[in-house]
Amino acid sequence: MQAVIATGGKQYWVKEGDIIRIEKITQEKNQEIEFNQILMVNKEGEYIIGRPLVEKAKAIGKVLKHDKAKKIIVFKYKSKKRYRKKTGHRQPYTEILIEKIEA
């Protein structure tokens, strides 16, 4: 079974056993998390599309870890003005194991 879930302002196509990285959440490590915003479900080739959400559908996952992504460089520059500014950014994320999808 596969589903499209919405969390953190993004949508993810997931199936049971997938490991996904989502925006950081407050759940502790090894805690169970339930996603109630299911937009679409694929159940043995039959697609159930929600308007806007699929009723009585949920995805259950487990928090594996909290971490930060690889650093990206943010460089601002204005020509002929001697303006240069270099900073970095590491986006925090939470890694989730999708254990079960119910529809």
Stockholm file with secondary structure:
# STOCKHOLM 1.0

chainA/1-103         MQAVIATGGKQYWVKEGDIIRIEKITQEKNQEIEFNQILMVNKEGEYIIGRPLVEKAKAIGKVLKHDKAKKIIVFKYKSKKRYRKKTGHRQPYTEILIEKIEA
#=GR chainA/1-103 SS CEEEEEETTEEEEEETTCEEEEECCSCCTTCEEEECCEEEEEETTEEEECSSSCTTCEEEEEEEEEEECCCEEEEEEETTTTEEEEEEECCEEEEEEEEEEEC
#=GC SS_cons         CEEEEEETTEEEEEETTCEEEEECCSCCTTCEEEECCEEEEEETTEEEECSSSCTTCEEEEEEEEEEECCCEEEEEEETTTTEEEEEEECCEEEEEEEEEEEC
//
